[in-house]
């Protein structure tokens, strides 16, 4: 698995940031487990996702599936065990940040200044002030949430309820849509489990100096 992950990231994620973070949710129908051995998959997507099907098929082959084809390349006599639908999503989400507010605060100490006028010393004491945090305020900001969904359907129920659904997501900022989608597709194909539903965060350290714009 580690070798597959390294190869996939090297091939697909050139140009990404040093660290890429995300979350994966896997939803499993325990009464219809997905098998790997001898399994043939057919992949499909909307127009915006068609360009990612070839790289997805390579990653799934690395997971041990016998044959993986985009539906357009499916051999005439092939009988897929599952149809896998690739979905891409992107939306803006508000979130609140607690920002510090700064001002002058009394340090609790005093500064004494003396001057001499007409041979008389006059002294004045003033509190010492420092620039520091005086409070906090909540600021509303927006972040872009990217999602990738792999929905597994039985051949006789291609548009109904999937028997396995894998969703990866990330709020990664400063990256092109294409690079984030490729990252999330790779993680979805590599990290899902067929055994039980789960939710996990993940973080992948990329080669130093890589950019994802």
C-alpha positions in Angstrom: 0.0 0.0 0.0 2.8 2.5 0.9 4.5 1.8 -2.4 1.3 2.4 -4.4 0.6 5.6 -2.5 4.1 6.9 -3.2 3.9 6.1 -6.9 0.4 7.6 -7.3 1.4 10.8 -5.6 4.6 11.1 -7.6 2.7 10.7 -10.9 -0.4 12.8 -10.2 0.6 15.5 -7.7 3.6 17.2 -9.1 3.3 20.8 -8.2 1.3 20.4 -4.9 2.0 22.2 -1.7 4.3 20.8 1.0 1.4 19.4 3.1 -2.0 18.4 1.8 -4.8 17.7 4.3 -8.2 16.2 4.0 -10.9 13.9 5.4 -12.2 10.6 4.1 -15.7 9.2 4.9 -16.5 5.6 3.8 -20.0 4.3 3.9 -20.4 0.5 3.6 -23.4 -1.7 3.1 -22.4 -4.6 5.3 -24.8 -7.0 3.6 -23.2 -6.4 0.2 -19.4 -6.3 0.6 -17.3 -5.2 -2.3 -14.8 -7.9 -3.3 -11.4 -7.1 -4.9 -10.3 -10.4 -6.4 -11.6 -11.1 -9.9 -13.6 -7.9 -9.8 -14.2 -5.8 -13.0 -15.0 -2.1 -12.6 -16.6 0.3 -15.0 -16.0 4.0 -14.3 -18.2 7.0 -15.3 -18.5 10.7 -14.5 -20.0 13.9 -15.6 -18.2 15.9 -18.3 -16.0 17.7 -15.7 -14.8 14.4 -14.2 -14.2 12.5 -17.4 -10.5 13.6 -17.6 -9.8 12.0 -14.3 -11.0 8.5 -15.1 -7.8 7.2 -16.5 -5.7 8.1 -13.5 -8.5 6.7 -11.2 -8.4 3.4 -13.1 -4.7 3.1 -12.6 -4.9 3.7 -8.9 -7.8 1.2 -8.5 -5.8 -1.4 -10.4 -3.0 -0.9 -7.9 -5.5 -1.8 -5.2 -5.9 -5.2 -6.7 -9.0 -5.1 -8.8 -8.7 -7.3 -11.9 -9.8 -4.9 -14.6 -10.9 -1.2 -14.5 -12.3 0.6 -17.5 -13.9 4.0 -18.2 -17.3 3.1 -19.7 -16.3 4.5 -23.1 -13.4 1.9 -23.2 -15.4 -1.0 -21.8 -14.8 -4.1 -24.0 -18.0 -5.3 -25.8 -18.0 -8.7 -23.9 -17.0 -7.3 -20.5 -19.4 -7.7 -17.7 -18.6 -5.2 -14.9 -19.2 -6.4 -11.3 -19.7 -2.7 -10.3 -20.2 0.7 -11.9 -18.2 3.4 -10.0 -19.5 6.9 -10.4 -17.0 9.8 -9.8 -18.5 13.0 -8.6 -16.7 16.3 -8.1 -17.9 19.1 -5.8 -16.9 22.6 -4.8 -18.7 25.1 -2.6 -18.0 28.1 -0.4 -18.4 27.6 3.4 -18.4 30.3 6.0 -16.4 29.9 9.1 -15.6 32.0 12.2 -12.1 33.1 13.2 -11.3 34.5 16.7 -9.0 37.4 16.1 -7.1 39.3 18.8 -7.6 43.0 19.3 -4.6 45.2 20.4 -4.2 48.3 22.5 -2.3 49.9 25.3 -2.6 48.2 28.7 -1.3 49.2 32.1 1.7 47.0 33.1 1.1 47.7 36.9 4.4 49.6 37.2 5.2 53.3 37.3 7.7 55.5 35.6 9.0 58.5 37.6 10.3 61.5 35.7 11.9 64.5 37.5 12.9 68.0 36.2 14.5 71.0 37.9 12.8 74.4 37.5 14.1 77.4 39.5 16.3 75.2 41.5 13.3 73.1 42.5 12.9 69.5 41.5 9.5 68.5 40.3 8.7 64.8 39.7 5.8 63.2 37.9 4.9 59.5 38.1 3.1 57.9 35.2 1.9 54.3 34.7 4.0 52.3 32.3 1.9 51.1 29.3 2.5 48.3 26.9 1.0 47.3 23.5 -0.8 44.0 24.1 -4.0 42.0 23.5 -7.0 43.8 25.0 -9.7 41.4 23.7 -11.0 39.2 20.9 -13.5 39.6 18.2 -15.1 37.0 15.9 -14.6 37.5 12.2 -16.6 35.7 9.5 -14.6 34.4 6.6 -15.2 32.0 3.6 -13.3 28.9 2.7 -13.7 26.6 -0.4 -14.7 23.0 0.4 -13.6 20.5 -2.3 -15.2 17.1 -2.4 -14.7 13.9 -4.4 -17.2 11.0 -4.3 -16.8 7.5 -5.5 -20.2 5.7 -5.5 -20.2 2.0 -6.2 -23.4 0.6 -7.9 -24.4 -2.9 -8.8 -25.0 -3.4 -12.6 -28.7 -3.7 -12.2 -29.0 -0.6 -10.0 -26.7 1.9 -11.6 -28.8 5.0 -10.7 -30.1 3.8 -7.3 -28.6 3.5 -3.8 -24.9 2.7 -3.9 -23.5 -0.3 -1.9 -20.3 1.6 -1.2 -19.7 5.4 -1.1 -16.3 7.0 -0.5 -16.1 10.8 0.1 -12.9 12.7 0.4 -12.8 16.5 1.2 -10.4 19.3 1.8 -10.4 23.0 2.5 -7.0 23.4 0.9 -6.5 27.1 -0.2 -4.1 28.5 -2.7 -4.3 25.5 -5.0 -5.8 25.1 -8.5 -9.1 23.1 -8.6 -7.4 20.5 -10.8 -4.6 19.7 -8.3 -6.9 19.5 -5.4 -9.3 17.1 -7.3 -6.4 14.9 -8.4 -5.2 14.7 -4.8 -8.6 13.8 -3.4 -9.3 11.3 -6.1 -6.0 9.5 -5.4 -6.7 9.5 -1.6 -10.2 8.2 -2.1 -9.0 5.3 -4.3 -6.1 4.4 -2.0 -7.6 4.9 1.5 -11.2 3.4 1.4 -12.0 0.2 3.1 -14.6 -2.3 2.0 -15.1 -3.8 5.5 -16.8 -1.1 7.6 -17.9 2.5 7.5 -15.4 4.9 8.9 -14.3 8.6 9.1 -10.6 9.6 9.2 -8.5 12.7 8.7 -5.3 12.4 6.7 -2.3 14.5 6.0 0.3 13.9 3.2 3.7 15.5 3.2 4.7 16.5 -0.3 8.3 17.0 -1.6 9.8 20.3 -0.5 9.3 23.2 -2.9 6.3 21.8 -4.6 3.5 24.2 -5.4 -0.2 23.4 -6.2 -1.2 26.5 -8.2 
